[in-house]
Amino acid sequence: MPQRRTFAALLTTVAALSVLGLAPTGAPAAPRAHAAGACAIRGKEQSLGPTYVTYVEVRGGASCSFALRLVKAYDQCRLKHGGVKGSCSGVYGFRCSENRYLKIVVQYDASVTCTRGSQRVFHKYTQFT
């Protein structure tokens, strides 16, 4: 009987973590609602434009699906205005600002904040040059 209770408690914990989007490695995370917070990008890190997108977060009612489209559009705008080292002031009516750090000859890391009214989309990326 004690083993059965322990297993049930483990299942309950995993289910609770999954609902919060904090599922253990190997377990699928629950889909994120249109609430503020980090967006699930696992498996999409290399398909959003820059070499790697490492983090995406939304606030103020923006959805994660829209945020991922905005990240792609921002990258396209950046490439159009100077290539991999280019910059972009905004897309989709959002005003964007970027901070670059860890600049070395072959890559840089950056964080980007895009705002439109109360909506905010924040993302981090690594770009190989």
Protein Blocks (a to p, Z undefined) as FASTA:
>chain_A
ZZmmmmmmmmmmmmmmmmnopacehiacddddfbecdddfehilmmnopabdcbdcdeeh
iafklmmmmmmmmmmmmmmnnpjmbccfbeehiacddddehiafkbccddddddehjbcc
dddddddZZ
